[in-house]
Amino acid sequence: MGTLWLIGMMGSGKSTVGKLLADFSGRQFLDVDSLIEARAGKSIPDIFEQDGEAAFRSLEAGEIELLCQEPTTPEGAGRVVATGGGAILNRDSVKLMRQSGVVAWLDASVLVLAGRIEAMGRPLLAGSDVASNLTRILADRQELYEAAAHFRIDASLSPDRIVRNLAGCSRIAIGDTSEVLIGPSIPHRLLPPSAEREQAVVICQPGSRHLAEQVKEHILVQADSTLIEVPDREEAKSIGTLSRLYDRLAERNLGRHDTIVGVGGGAVTDLAGFVAATWLRGIESVLVPTTLLGAIDASIGGKTGINVMGKNLVGAFWHPSRVAVDLEALRVLPEELIREGSAEAIKAGFIADPKLVDLMAEHGLGFPMAEVVGRSIAVKARVVSDDFRETGLRAILNFGHTLGHGIEVVNGLSHGHAVAVGMVAAAAISASIYGFDPARVVAPLEGLGLPTSVDIPDPDDILRLVERDKKRTSAGIRMVLLREIGDPVVEHVDQAALRLGLAAVGSSA
């Protein structure tokens, strides 16, 4: 999970909430003020009185820098760090916190803060009028809190409610130029900081227009914004749609430092990413996936594309600068959309995270959304960071896709359902080569209500599509197989193996 940094005014509950959150999520809790006192051998009030505020701020910045240097992993338990109210006064500290984890601002009104605070022992609240002093301090820091935070959390709520809102917050870096922000809402400043950006164009489909309208308004505090709606489903990824989009961008005079924002499912994020990759030879993109499938797969990793005589045959590798995953929006999705996305989630487990497989097998579709989303994205981020252009390791992310893409087209299945069937086919081929037990793939998929077989009247219809697949090389078709859960291997397979896989999912090949 990495580090969750809590910032905010004194009285916002950083230490109280931080301890509760650490207990709830199994993370380590650290308090920067306590670390300072331990290192200095004196209390915070004594440091202020004897050494002055500048000395305290130097100690504070030093502790934050040390914490940022300690390694954490996205899939590990992580830690929660409560900072002092003035930690955001140091720009270097803010930069380090944002790069090393996710920053959550516990924000509450002066009235709420004053009601929680006793002035005794608070060096910056000298004097009798606590509310006036808080008002003065907050006025000086408001913009700094806004700029430092990834997420703004209502700290006037009960501690238990705040903990629930914070529990899934995380930041997962993909290389040095892309990040995924996971939280209870979209970030309060959706676009990454930029002094040169003038405008953003938001792309959506009819089903995501309502949210896209909100995103458009949300962006206005950072840049001018325009909304463009594209056709529904895969029609969005056609040459005709792409051409019309280019015309609209030219009319807007969208520049090199501007941003494309994709709001919707996988079709929209694929299209928005491709538009960003090709407009003016590449501009920034930010993606807001609205489906589980989009959040954990389509929007992550920089693969973009449109459909020309096949799925995603024209595309580019182009990382979004940011992907914003709204956990609350995912939790209220219709069950069928959660089931659809669960196929890609458990795929991540099959290839790299056995604990994720166990988690989903135990809970079925009632799985803990925040943990499954975080673990799934962590798998893909780790793989993509090591192999952006799929020259080696990244190929393992195609588990279930070699035959799955053909099944998707021929049988008209949704992507998630087709990948589920494709994983069963791959498991059957794995059994013939490595002795893998296919039931270890079939049983969890059935527990999620995903299909594990399909009617295929003519296997050659699928095999012809596979022959045109991007995963073909001069040596033949590459396919991801399993020696064991979490131990994938990429093999070249022949027609006999492919037919064996199709037979296992219902074809009489």
Phi and psi in degrees as a GROMACS rama.xvg file:
@    title "Ramachandran Plot"
@    xaxis  label "Phi"
@    yaxis  label "Psi"
@TYPE xy
71.9336  -155.944  GLY-2
-105.396  133.291  THR-3
-105.623  111.667  LEU-4
-92.7354  128.324  TRP-5
-103.729  123.007  LEU-6
-120.996  162.984  ILE-7
148.916  170.584  GLY-8
-66.7162  157.926  MET-9
-58.1113  137.777  MET-10
91.8524  -4.67113  GLY-11
-79.063  -11.5091  SER-12
95.2387  21.8998  GLY-13
-59.4474  -47.0319  LYS-14
-70.8662  -43.9066  SER-15
-61.3118  -51.1309  THR-16
-66.752  -39.2585  VAL-17
-59.5384  -43.5144  GLY-18
-65.6101  -43.2329  LYS-19
-63.1271  -42.5639  LEU-20
-65.1945  -41.3685  LEU-21
-61.7902  -43.5817  ALA-22
-64.1831  -41.4214  ASP-23
-65.6345  -39.2322  PHE-24
-104.586  0.603294  SER-25
73.1658  25.45  GLY-26
-100.796  164.447  ARG-27
-80.0956  142.032  GLN-28
-110.975  134.295  PHE-29
-132.9  142.984  LEU-30
-119.177  119.05  ASP-31
-60.5216  -41.1301  VAL-32
-60.3905  -40.8764  ASP-33
-65.5043  -37.9941  SER-34
-64.5485  -38.9886  LEU-35
-63.9485  -45.7449  ILE-36
-61.3733  -40.5341  GLU-37
-65.4595  -40.2978  ALA-38
-73.1532  -38.3224  ARG-39
-82.459  -20.2099  ALA-40
72.3889  23.6122  GLY-41
-154.151  164.296  LYS-42
-75.9907  163.226  SER-43
-59.6157  -47.6713  ILE-44
-57.287  -37.8728  PRO-45
-67.7355  -36.7499  ASP-46
-62.5603  -45.3415  ILE-47
-61.4705  -45.0792  PHE-48
-70.4365  -42.1764  GLU-49
-89.1497  -34.5624  GLN-50
-114.626  -19.2163  ASP-51
94.8449  163.104  GLY-52
-65.299  -36.6482  GLU-53
-60.2884  -40.3398  ALA-54
-65.5434  -40.7566  ALA-55
-62.1656  -44.6033  PHE-56
-62.8358  -34.8041  ARG-57
-65.671  -43.4703  SER-58
-62.8087  -40.9184  LEU-59
-62.0036  -47.2926  GLU-60
-62.7525  -36.9597  ALA-61
-65.4894  -41.484  GLY-62
-65.623  -40.7731  GLU-63
-63.9446  -41.4054  ILE-64
-62.2909  -42.6583  GLU-65
-62.1923  -42.7127  LEU-66
-63.6741  -37.4863  LEU-67
-70.2285  -21.8967  CYS-68
-82.3567  -16.3043  GLN-69
-77.8141  127.788  GLU-70
-71.0632  142.215  PRO-71
-135.25  162.152  THR-72
-120.479  144.729  THR-73
-57.8044  -34.2096  PRO-74
-91.3896  -4.15538  GLU-75
-78.0143  177.552  GLY-76
-65.5932  -33.915  ALA-77
77.4664  -168.019  GLY-78
-151.692  160.742  ARG-79
-116.64  128.555  VAL-80
-122.294  120.506  VAL-81
-91.7139  124.655  ALA-82
-99.8422  167.06  THR-83
-74.4817  160.328  GLY-84
-59.8847  -26.8227  GLY-85
-100.483  11.6879  GLY-86
-59.427  -28.0876  ALA-87
-77.8449  -2.08285  ILE-88
-72.7995  -19.3761  LEU-89
-100.411  113.013  ASN-90
-62.8077  -36.7794  ARG-91
-64.7994  -39.1614  ASP-92
-63.1755  -42.5948  SER-93
-61.1839  -45.4577  VAL-94
-60.529  -43.4335  LYS-95
-64.9147  -42.8052  LEU-96
-62.9353  -43.8552  MET-97
-66.199  -32.1893  ARG-98
-80.9357  -26.1451  GLN-99
-97.2274  -4.63046  SER-100
-178.741  -157.992  GLY-101
-109.914  139.636  VAL-102
-110.816  121.673  VAL-103
-114.517  127.877  ALA-104
-97.1965  115  TRP-105
-84.0814  105.904  LEU-106
-110.983  129.974  ASP-107
-144.887  159.272  ALA-108
-70.5909  160.446  SER-109
-58.5799  -37.7303  VAL-110
-59.9015  -44.6734  LEU-111
-66.7361  -44.7898  VAL-112
-61.9959  -45.7644  LEU-113
-63.1582  -34.3625  ALA-114
-67.9461  -19.8645  GLY-115
-96.9503  -16.6505  ARG-116
-100.289  138.15  ILE-117
-106.537  127.313  GLU-118
-64.548  -21.928  ALA-119
-57.5141  125.418  MET-120
84.4468  6.07196  GLY-121
-105.344  102.087  ARG-122
-57.8704  -34.8133  PRO-123
-86.0624  1.15403  LEU-124
-113.472  32.9765  LEU-125
-61.79  140.14  ALA-126
110.373  169.872  GLY-127
-91.4217  -22.4022  SER-128
-95.0177  88.4818  ASP-129
-61.7045  -44.9536  VAL-130
-61.0023  -41.7162  ALA-131
-64.9855  -42.1582  SER-132
-64.8916  -40.8594  ASN-133
-62.6987  -41.5655  LEU-134
-60.1447  -43.1354  THR-135
-64.3607  -46.3517  ARG-136
-65.4634  -43.5222  ILE-137
-64.6453  -36.929  LEU-138
-60.7751  -36.4105  ALA-139
-73.9191  -25.5138  ASP-140
-109.894  -11.0367  ARG-141
-51.7852  -52.3724  GLN-142
-65.7221  -31.6832  GLU-143
-68.4887  -40.9986  LEU-144
-61.734  -44.716  TYR-145
-60.9029  -41.1118  GLU-146
-73.9221  -31.3232  ALA-147
-78.5922  -30.7546  ALA-148
-84.4902  143.883  ALA-149
-83.4324  -40.6206  HIS-150
-128.527  140.703  PHE-151
-104.609  120.163  ARG-152
-113.734  133.068  ILE-153
-71.02  107.481  ASP-154
-87.1269  3.05582  ALA-155
-83.4709  -8.67061  SER-156
-75.7815  172.596  LEU-157
-67.3257  153.021  SER-158
-54.6273  -40.1973  PRO-159
-63.3234  -39.5784  ASP-160
-68.2286  -39.8509  ARG-161
-63.0564  -41.4172  ILE-162
-59.4124  -43.7696  VAL-163
-61.9465  -38.4654  ARG-164
-68.8035  -31.521  ASN-165
-87.5579  -19.6317  LEU-166
-55.5074  -37.0288  ALA-167
-96.2077  2.37516  GLY-168
-66.1775  128.578  CYS-169
-160.66  160.717  SER-170
-124.926  126.909  ARG-171
-119.421  118.155  ILE-172
-84.1743  142.9  ALA-173
-121.49  101.48  ILE-174
65.8824  -151.324  GLY-175
-101.259  -5.47347  ASP-176
-122.184  -1.40096  THR-177
-136.586  145.801  SER-178
-142.768  151.75  GLU-179
-114.606  123.965  VAL-180
-107.061  120.102  LEU-181
-112.072  126.883  ILE-182
-162.088  -175.179  GLY-183
-78.5043  -1.18368  PRO-184
-162.605  -179.336  SER-185
-75.2629  153.977  ILE-186
-55.3619  145.877  PRO-187
-68.4851  -21.797  HIS-188
-120.434  98.7599  ARG-189
-66.4669  -40.9261  LEU-190
-85.0443  139.991  LEU-191
-60.1606  153.841  PRO-192
-58.0948  138.279  PRO-193
-158.855  127.411  SER-194
-83.4693  -15.4745  ALA-195
-104.989  -11.5348  GLU-196
-66.9354  134.145  ARG-197
-109.291  -34.62  GLU-198
-152.002  163.471  GLN-199
-134.585  144.092  ALA-200
-112.562  123.04  VAL-201
-97.3959  125.501  VAL-202
-109.864  133.005  ILE-203
-147.152  171.962  CYS-204
-109.825  169.356  GLN-205
-52.8645  -40.3643  PRO-206
-68.4141  -22.1766  GLY-207
-109.231  11.0416  SER-208
-63.3509  -39.5936  ARG-209
-59.2555  -47.5737  HIS-210
-66.9797  -38.4317  LEU-211
-62.5029  -35.9995  ALA-212
-61.8001  -41.3323  GLU-213
-65.1399  -41.076  GLN-214
-62.4323  -42.6277  VAL-215
-57.3963  -46.1293  LYS-216
-67.5188  -37.1618  GLU-217
-60.2092  -37.9748  HIS-218
-72.8411  -22.9779  ILE-219
-58.2704  -23.1199  LEU-220
-73.0829  -12.8225  VAL-221
-113.27  -30.3805  GLN-222
-166.052  160.229  ALA-223
-63.4199  146.925  ASP-224
-141.843  149.677  SER-225
-133.466  145.666  THR-226
-110.445  131.425  LEU-227
-125.253  124.856  ILE-228
-97.7638  134.991  GLU-229
-113.75  166.732  VAL-230
-61.7686  163.8  PRO-231
-75.8919  161.593  ASP-232
53.2642  -148.862  ARG-233
-71.539  -12.0477  GLU-234
-60.898  -24.1607  GLU-235
-61.6355  -26.3232  ALA-236
-99.6112  31.3021  LYS-237
-94.8901  161.04  SER-238
-60.1395  -38.9578  ILE-239
-62.4317  -45.4065  GLY-240
-62.416  -42.5362  THR-241
-59.9601  -44.2087  LEU-242
-62.4565  -42.5935  SER-243
-65.9664  -35.0713  ARG-244
-64.0685  -44.8346  LEU-245
-57.5674  -40.6516  TYR-246
-60.7778  -42.8316  ASP-247
-65.7749  -38.7573  ARG-248
-66.0946  -37.5095  LEU-249
-65.3456  -39.9353  ALA-250
-61.9049  -35.8984  GLU-251
-80.0661  -10.2577  ARG-252
56.6351  45.9213  ASN-253
-65.0685  127.381  LEU-254
-100.659  178.387  GLY-255
-64.0425  -25.4577  ARG-256
-103.031  9.66156  HIS-257
-91.8734  -178.44  ASP-258
-134.922  137.601  THR-259
-96.7526  130.411  ILE-260
-118.166  119.427  VAL-261
-100.685  123.698  GLY-262
-121.71  110.994  VAL-263
155.07  -160.241  GLY-264
-82.7813  -164.637  GLY-265
-60.7801  -35.3108  GLY-266
-62.7742  -42.0991  ALA-267
-69.4679  -44.02  VAL-268
-68.6874  -34.6577  THR-269
-60.8119  -47.7202  ASP-270
-66.2811  -48.9369  LEU-271
-59.9631  -40.9615  ALA-272
-63.6271  -40.1209  GLY-273
-68.7187  -40.2716  PHE-274
-60.2662  -45.6931  VAL-275
-63.2162  -38.1322  ALA-276
-67.2434  -28.4883  ALA-277
-107.343  -20.3422  THR-278
-73.3042  123.792  TRP-279
52.6923  35.1308  LEU-280
62.1218  21.834  ARG-281
122.756  113.307  GLY-282
-128.066  174.397  ILE-283
-68.3795  142.418  GLU-284
-127.105  147.012  SER-285
-129.598  132.829  VAL-286
-117.509  137.336  LEU-287
-123.406  87.4663  VAL-288
-70.0093  141.385  PRO-289
-113.029  2.73508  THR-290
-124.371  158.732  THR-291
-62.7777  -41.4384  LEU-292
-59.5003  -43.8381  LEU-293
-67.0911  -38.0803  GLY-294
-67.6283  -38.4219  ALA-295
-101.037  -9.07805  ILE-296
-135.938  -68.9074  ASP-297
-60.2208  -36.1746  ALA-298
-87.1102  -7.66217  SER-299
-103.476  130.782  ILE-300
107.579  -8.07038  GLY-301
85.29  7.25179  GLY-302
-82.0437  124.29  LYS-303
-124.973  161.42  THR-304
177.98  163.939  GLY-305
-129.136  167.311  ILE-306
-99.6899  121.667  ASN-307
-137.207  105.525  VAL-308
59.529  22.6484  MET-309
159.311  165.79  GLY-310
-76.1188  121.592  LYS-311
58.286  31.6488  ASN-312
-74.8508  -19.1067  LEU-313
-113.953  121.539  VAL-314
-166.196  -176.816  GLY-315
-151.593  153.758  ALA-316
-87.984  118.165  PHE-317
-154.337  107.787  TRP-318
-70.0957  133.079  HIS-319
-68.3123  145.713  PRO-320
-69.0167  -28.0982  SER-321
-152.689  140.3  ARG-322
-118.891  127.168  VAL-323
-109.073  116.8  ALA-324
-108.304  116.822  VAL-325
-95.8708  103.662  ASP-326
-63.7558  -37.5741  LEU-327
-64.1154  -38.4028  GLU-328
-65.0914  -36.1982  ALA-329
-70.9548  -36.6302  LEU-330
-64.4429  -28.3068  ARG-331
-99.1705  10.8957  VAL-332
-64.229  152.355  LEU-333
-57.9486  148.844  PRO-334
-54.7287  -38.2563  GLU-335
-65.6767  -34.8589  GLU-336
-72.0262  -32.5325  LEU-337
-67.3215  -41.9046  ILE-338
-61.5981  -43.2088  ARG-339
-56.1317  -47.95  GLU-340
-71.8345  -25.1529  GLY-341
-63.3942  -23.6534  SER-342
-63.8406  -45.5449  ALA-343
-71.3408  -31.2975  GLU-344
-64.8472  -49.1014  ALA-345
-71.8524  -25.1544  ILE-346
-58.6333  -42.4929  LYS-347
-59.0575  -37.2971  ALA-348
-67.5909  -43.8299  GLY-349
-58.1868  -37.8802  PHE-350
-91.7039  -21.478  ILE-351
-153.385  -3.08705  ALA-352
-147.681  82.8498  ASP-353
-56.167  -31.4947  PRO-354
-64.311  -33.167  LYS-355
-66.1423  -40.3323  LEU-356
-60.9077  -46.5114  VAL-357
-61.1248  -41.0822  ASP-358
-61.5692  -45.3169  LEU-359
-75.1598  -32.5714  MET-360
-66.2576  -35.3732  ALA-361
-71.4411  -41.237  GLU-362
-101.399  -14.4284  HIS-363
59.785  -143.807  GLY-364
-71.6598  -6.95327  LEU-365
-88.1634  20.9842  GLY-366
-61.9272  152.508  PHE-367
-68.008  110.783  PRO-368
-57.3116  -48.4982  MET-369
-60.8265  -43.7741  ALA-370
-69.6557  -42.2043  GLU-371
-65.6083  -43.719  VAL-372
-62.5121  -47.1276  VAL-373
-62.0105  -44.3851  GLY-374
-68.2504  -39.9771  ARG-375
-63.3744  -46.7384  SER-376
-66.1732  -36.8058  ILE-377
-61.2913  -39.4317  ALA-378
-61.2292  -50.8268  VAL-379
-66.3987  -38.8442  LYS-380
-61.8484  -42.5421  ALA-381
-63.7356  -43.2673  ARG-382
-67.1977  -47.0911  VAL-383
-66.0088  -37.3456  VAL-384
-61.3667  -32.4087  SER-385
-84.1976  -21.3406  ASP-386
-153.192  77.3908  ASP-387
-62.7696  -43.2488  PHE-388
-98.3063  18.2691  ARG-389
57.505  49.9561  GLU-390
-93.732  -7.23126  THR-391
-160.189  -99.2075  GLY-392
-56.1655  -37.3054  LEU-393
-59.0499  -22.9117  ARG-394
-57.6854  -23.9697  ALA-395
-64.9656  -20.4683  ILE-396
-68.1274  -11.168  LEU-397
-88.1668  12.0368  ASN-398
-55.8486  125.067  PHE-399
87.1969  -7.68165  GLY-400
-92.5885  -25.0767  HIS-401
-59.3767  -56.0969  THR-402
-83.7817  -25.7692  LEU-403
-60.4467  -41.3432  GLY-404
-63.3103  -41.0161  HIS-405
-64.8199  -41.8846  GLY-406
-63.5369  -38.5265  ILE-407
-58.9638  -44.3889  GLU-408
-74.1749  -48.6288  VAL-409
-70.2252  -40.3478  VAL-410
-96.4351  -5.5277  ASN-411
68.0377  26.2806  GLY-412
-79.3171  156.75  LEU-413
-67.1655  162.178  SER-414
-60.1455  -47.9945  HIS-415
-61.5346  -42.4736  GLY-416
-65.5392  -40.4104  HIS-417
-65.923  -39.5771  ALA-418
-65.2709  -37.4973  VAL-419
-59.226  -47.7518  ALA-420
-63.857  -40.4887  VAL-421
-62.147  -34.5823  GLY-422
-68.4764  -35.9003  MET-423
-65.16  -41.6077  VAL-424
-62.0524  -43.3808  ALA-425
-64.9685  -35.993  ALA-426
-65.1525  -37.0495  ALA-427
-65.8062  -41.3727  ALA-428
-66.6884  -38.0694  ILE-429
-60.4464  -36.613  SER-430
-64.2744  -40.0529  ALA-431
-71.3851  -26.9543  SER-432
-98.672  -41.5405  ILE-433
-115.729  -3.55793  TYR-434
76.6538  17.872  GLY-435
-66.3298  143.724  PHE-436
-86.8299  108.978  ASP-437
-60.9804  -24.0576  PRO-438
-61.036  -23.9304  ALA-439
-72.5807  -16.2102  ARG-440
-97.3502  -43.3208  VAL-441
-63.2055  -46.7458  VAL-442
-61.1667  -48.6395  ALA-443
-63.2266  -36.0401  PRO-444
-64.63  -43.4287  LEU-445
-64.7335  -34.0672  GLU-446
-63.9863  -25.363  GLY-447
-89.6892  -2.51584  LEU-448
78.1414  19.9961  GLY-449
-88.8481  149.333  LEU-450
-70.3896  145.278  PRO-451
-122.521  3.51356  THR-452
-150.769  164.59  SER-453
-157.076  153.744  VAL-454
-82.329  121.393  ASP-455
-127.122  90.8778  ILE-456
-58.8686  -39.8108  PRO-457
-133.647  100.672  ASP-458
-57.4018  -27.7739  PRO-459
-63.2735  -27.3443  ASP-460
-60.609  -40.7076  ASP-461
-74.2474  -42.5233  ILE-462
-63.7749  -33.5978  LEU-463
-63.9503  -38.5133  ARG-464
-68.1959  -38.6677  LEU-465
-61.4246  -36.164  VAL-466
-63.5172  -23.8013  GLU-467
-95.4204  2.39024  ARG-468
-68.7849  150.752  ASP-469
-63.0189  -21.381  LYS-470
-84.1747  3.70017  LYS-471
-78.135  140.13  ARG-472
-126.146  179.134  THR-473
-63.1698  -22.4273  SER-474
-87.4662  -5.85455  ALA-475
127.169  -162.743  GLY-476
-83.6759  126.384  ILE-477
-88.7571  136.162  ARG-478
-138.353  141.6  MET-479
-89.0155  123.293  VAL-480
-120.722  169.555  LEU-481
-118.41  125.992  LEU-482
-82.2413  -30.3502  ARG-483
-163.785  161.828  GLU-484
-60.4664  124.851  ILE-485
85.8351  4.98725  GLY-486
-132.432  76.5106  ASP-487
-84.2902  159.794  PRO-488
-143.548  142.436  VAL-489
-99.2085  120.46  VAL-490
-124.15  149.013  GLU-491
-82.5729  129.533  HIS-492
-120.299  152.69  VAL-493
-99.2756  179.365  ASP-494
-60.3175  -36.6262  GLN-495
-62.4429  -41.5477  ALA-496
-66.1965  -42.1817  ALA-497
-62.1536  -40.8556  LEU-498
-67.6704  -34.3082  ARG-499
-62.451  -42.8829  LEU-500
-63.1265  -42.4395  GLY-501
-65.8756  -37.1054  LEU-502
-62.706  -34.81  ALA-503
-69.0914  -22.5573  ALA-504
-105.802  12.6626  VAL-505
125.238  -6.95112  GLY-506
-88.4626  149.678  SER-507
-97.1552  40.2526  SER-508
